[in-house]
Amino acid sequence: MKTTAWTSLWVALVLSFGTAGVGGALTDLGPWYFSLRHPEWKPPDAAFGVIWTTIFTLCAFSAWLAWRSADTPALRRRVWLLFGVNAVLNVLWSALYFALQRPDWALWEVAFLWLSIVALIVGLWRLSTWASVLLLPYLVWVSIAWALNGQTVALNGPFPGIF
């Protein structure tokens, strides 16, 4: 593999795990979180780290494959835009749920996160089928997280807050 290919892979990994790091920094599993009632089917907290590490690794490889397949500046901008919007929405969910302690707001926001993953899968398909396929576990996991978020809101709401 050429040096530029390795460099672009490292950039994708750094950006992906940078996003994960920001979201992780906003995720406080403190007293508030542990006071919430969770559905019986919620995975153990230790599983979330493994799941998200796998997802962010797959996202990095997806971005790398799509970037390498994008042969025009316009296509490269599309790859950056799709992943950038998704990264912002991913971090925003953590901010709403954990930092602001508003799972009810996060429940609305996760719909946009889910749609951004669908946009990634569809938007990358023609560039690289593998880039799209690598994002399917992300879509599945966010679908599960959406249901988990909804059940948590149902078990604990309403949430008092800013408004």
C-alpha positions in Angstrom: 0.0 0.0 0.0 1.2 3.5 -0.8 2.2 6.0 1.9 -0.8 8.1 1.1 -3.1 5.2 1.6 -1.7 4.5 5.0 -1.9 8.2 5.8 -5.5 8.4 4.9 -6.3 5.3 6.9 -4.6 6.9 10.0 -6.5 10.1 9.4 -9.8 8.2 9.3 -8.9 6.3 12.5 -7.9 9.5 14.3 -11.0 11.3 13.3 -13.3 8.3 14.1 -11.7 7.8 17.5 -11.6 11.5 18.1 -15.4 11.5 17.7 -15.6 8.5 20.0 -13.4 10.3 22.6 -15.6 13.4 22.6 -18.7 11.3 23.0 -17.0 9.2 25.7 -16.0 12.4 27.6 -19.6 13.4 27.7 -20.7 10.0 28.9 -20.9 10.1 32.7 -21.9 6.8 34.2 -22.4 8.4 37.6 -25.1 8.5 40.2 -27.7 10.0 37.9 -27.3 7.3 35.3 -27.3 4.5 37.8 -30.5 5.9 39.4 -32.3 5.4 36.1 -34.5 2.4 35.7 -33.4 0.4 32.6 -35.2 -2.2 30.6 -34.4 -5.8 31.6 -33.0 -6.5 28.1 -30.3 -3.7 28.3 -26.9 -5.1 27.7 -24.4 -4.9 30.5 -22.6 -1.5 30.7 -19.2 -3.2 30.0 -20.6 -4.3 26.6 -21.1 -0.7 25.4 -17.4 0.0 25.2 -16.7 -3.1 23.1 -19.7 -2.3 20.8 -18.7 1.3 20.3 -15.0 0.5 19.7 -16.0 -2.0 17.0 -18.4 0.5 15.4 -15.9 3.4 15.4 -13.3 1.1 13.9 -15.7 0.0 11.2 -16.6 3.6 10.5 -13.0 4.5 10.1 -12.4 1.7 7.6 -15.7 2.7 5.8 -14.5 6.3 5.5 -11.1 5.2 4.3 -12.6 3.0 1.6 -15.0 5.7 0.5 -12.3 8.3 0.4 -10.0 6.1 -1.6 -12.9 5.4 -4.1 -13.9 9.1 -4.4 -12.1 10.2 -7.5 -13.3 13.8 -7.6 -13.1 16.7 -5.1 -16.9 16.8 -5.1 -17.2 13.1 -4.1 -14.5 13.6 -1.4 -16.5 16.5 0.0 -19.6 14.3 0.0 -17.7 11.7 2.0 -16.5 14.4 4.5 -19.9 15.9 4.8 -21.7 12.6 5.4 -19.3 11.5 8.0 -19.0 15.0 9.5 -22.8 15.4 10.0 -22.9 11.9 11.5 -20.1 12.6 13.9 -21.8 15.8 15.1 -25.1 13.9 15.7 -23.3 11.1 17.5 -21.7 13.5 19.9 -24.9 15.5 20.3 -26.7 12.4 21.4 -24.2 11.8 24.2 -24.4 15.5 25.2 -28.2 15.4 25.4 -28.5 12.1 27.2 -25.6 12.3 29.6 -24.3 15.9 30.0 -27.8 17.5 30.0 -29.4 14.4 31.5 -32.2 14.6 29.0 -32.9 11.1 27.6 -36.2 12.5 26.3 -34.4 15.0 24.1 -31.9 12.4 23.1 -34.8 10.2 22.0 -35.8 12.8 19.4 -32.2 13.4 18.3 -31.5 9.7 17.8 -33.9 9.8 14.9 -31.6 12.2 13.1 -28.5 10.1 14.0 -30.2 7.0 12.5 -31.1 8.9 9.4 -27.5 10.1 9.0 -26.4 6.5 9.1 -28.9 5.6 6.4 -27.6 8.6 4.4 -24.1 7.3 4.8 -25.0 3.8 3.6 -27.0 5.1 0.6 -24.5 8.0 -0.1 -21.5 5.7 -0.2 -23.0 2.7 -2.0 -21.9 3.8 -5.5 -18.5 4.8 -4.3 -17.8 1.6 -2.3 -20.2 -1.1 -1.5 -17.9 -2.3 1.2 -17.9 1.1 2.8 -21.6 0.9 3.0 -21.7 -2.7 4.3 -19.3 -1.8 7.1 -21.8 0.7 8.4 -24.7 -1.9 8.8 -23.7 -2.9 12.3 -23.7 0.8 13.2 -27.3 1.1 11.9 -28.4 -2.0 13.8 -26.8 -0.9 17.0 -28.3 2.6 16.8 -31.7 1.0 16.1 -31.3 -1.0 19.3 -30.0 2.0 21.2 -33.1 4.0 20.0 -35.4 1.3 21.4 -33.3 1.3 24.7 -33.5 5.1 24.9 -37.3 5.0 24.4 -37.8 2.3 27.1 -35.6 4.3 29.5 -37.7 7.4 28.9 -40.9 5.4 29.4 -39.6 3.9 32.6 -38.3 7.2 34.1 -40.0 10.2 32.5 -40.9 13.0 32.6 -37.5 14.6 32.9 -37.4 18.0 34.5 -35.0 20.4 33.0 -34.3 23.6 31.2 -37.8 24.1 29.6 
